[in-house]
Amino acid sequence: MIDRKIVLLSFIVTTFVLAVPSLAATNSVEVSDLDDIDYEGWFKEEIELSANEEVKLGNYTLNYIYLLNGGFFVVDLTVQENRTDAAGNEGFYQIAHFSGHEDIYDLKGKVIFIERSSLAFRINEVEDGELKLTVWSKEDVFSDVGISTDVPEFVQFYKDESINIPLEINNSGSIDEIFDLEITGDGFYSYEFISNGYKVSRISVEPGDVENLDLSLHIDKNCPAGDYNLSVSASGRSSDTLYLPFSVIEDLNATIDPELKMQLSSLYVSGEAGSEIIVPVRVLNSGNVNLEDIDLETDSPGNNWDLEFSEDKIEKINSEEYMNVDLRIRIPSEAENGDYFVDINAESGDVEADEVKLRVNVKSSSNSAWIGLLIIILLVAGLVLAAKKYGRR
């Protein structure tokens, strides 16, 4: 009577274990005595299966059944594939099945190819309640990562605001992975990844685990109001990207303070009459808003002075940034010795910089001095010759 119950119970358990929804006919398999396969481009990993454990490898699952039913064991190794049938129904289909401890033990050290699949594997060790396998695949079915957040889409941030965004890194693959962390998007922000209170640029996640960390995001105070989109990525052997759309709005309590300045490395230069001088000029936006269409102007110290900027109009200078331009000054050849003043200014709409005065000291041309000296020498020589000529008489 007891033997009949054990047999009946074993049949029920075995039937339950092997009954998989949408179970299709097992694919044919090929068993080879190869120690290894060396297919170019194939992926290879070592996998361990404990008793009654199922490992997911991409669209495949490996399921090792090791049950004690009464006085004997039910031992099975099943390979399933996730497929979609012609009607659009998705389910797992059994593509290979190995039953019995002796049958599985006989496969030890042999490579098993499964027809019409991208998988092959070899059983390396068979122990009570544990299998050690080498698995090959045409595709990388061993690594898989997902990155997510509970922050809602299209959130709004203020300028100069700091925010902590919680992130989850889920390693749903079958191998350990180290993921590089990065965000990309419009450059009006700074960021740090924080894990357990420390700044990190990468994170290690074991298979089946989820790691939590924070993205500390600071919106630049000069960020223009508008819509933006950041891409947060975790990249290792596998990778995933989280898209974070958001809007930046003005802080109603913030004051707008535009300011424009002109800066010269020196307020004094000198040159000869008829020469040309290049003067570097820095145009600085020292306010808290960006400035556009900045006009540069000069006031000439007199007629025939030629003043010209390398750029007389600057398209845009962001807040707390600057641009360097050159002011070219051509001194008239007839300019007399002395000091002259050049007024320099800049304006952007209603914002005008304080005027800067540049003192230009003009000296006599060296050519004129040499000509004058030559005339004096010629006059002296003439007088000497005249004295000699008329002195003999």
KACORGI-V646163 format. One line per field, one symbol per residue. ss: DSSP state (~ for helix, > for strand, _ for the rest). phi: phi as a letter, one per 30 degrees, with the letter a starting at -180 (. if undefined). Layout:
ss=???
phi=???
This chain:
ss=_~~~~~~~~~~~~~~~~~__________>>>>__________>>>>>>>>__>>>>>__>>>>>>>>>>__>>>>>>>>>>>>>_____>>>>>>>>>>_~~~~~~_>__>>>>____>>>>>>>>>__>>>>>>>>_______>>>>______>>>>___>>>>>>>>>>_____>>>>>>>>____>>>>>>>__>>>_>>>>____>>>>>>>>>>______>>>>>>>>>>___>>>>>>>>>>>__________>>>>>___>>>>>___>>>>>>>>>>_____>>>>>>>>>______>>>>___>>>>>___>>>>>>>>>>_______>>>>>>>>>>>__>>___>>>>>>>>__~~~~~~~~~~~~~~~~~~~~~~~~~~__
phi=.ddddddddddddddddddcehdcddddbbcbdddabbddjdcbbcbccdeiccccbidcbcbccbcccicbccbbbbcbbdbcdddidcaccdcabbbjdddddddeicccccdhbccbabdcbbbdiabcbcccbdcdcccabbcbbcdddhdcbddiccbccdbbccccdcbdbccdcabblddcababccbhicdbcabcbddicbccacccccdddcdddlcbbcccbbbbdcaabccbdabcbdddddccbdabbcbcdbcbbbadeicbbccdbcccccccbdcbhcccbbcddldidccaddbcbcdabdeibbbcbcccccdddcddekcbbcdbbbabidcbdddccccccccdddddddddddddddddddddddddddddd
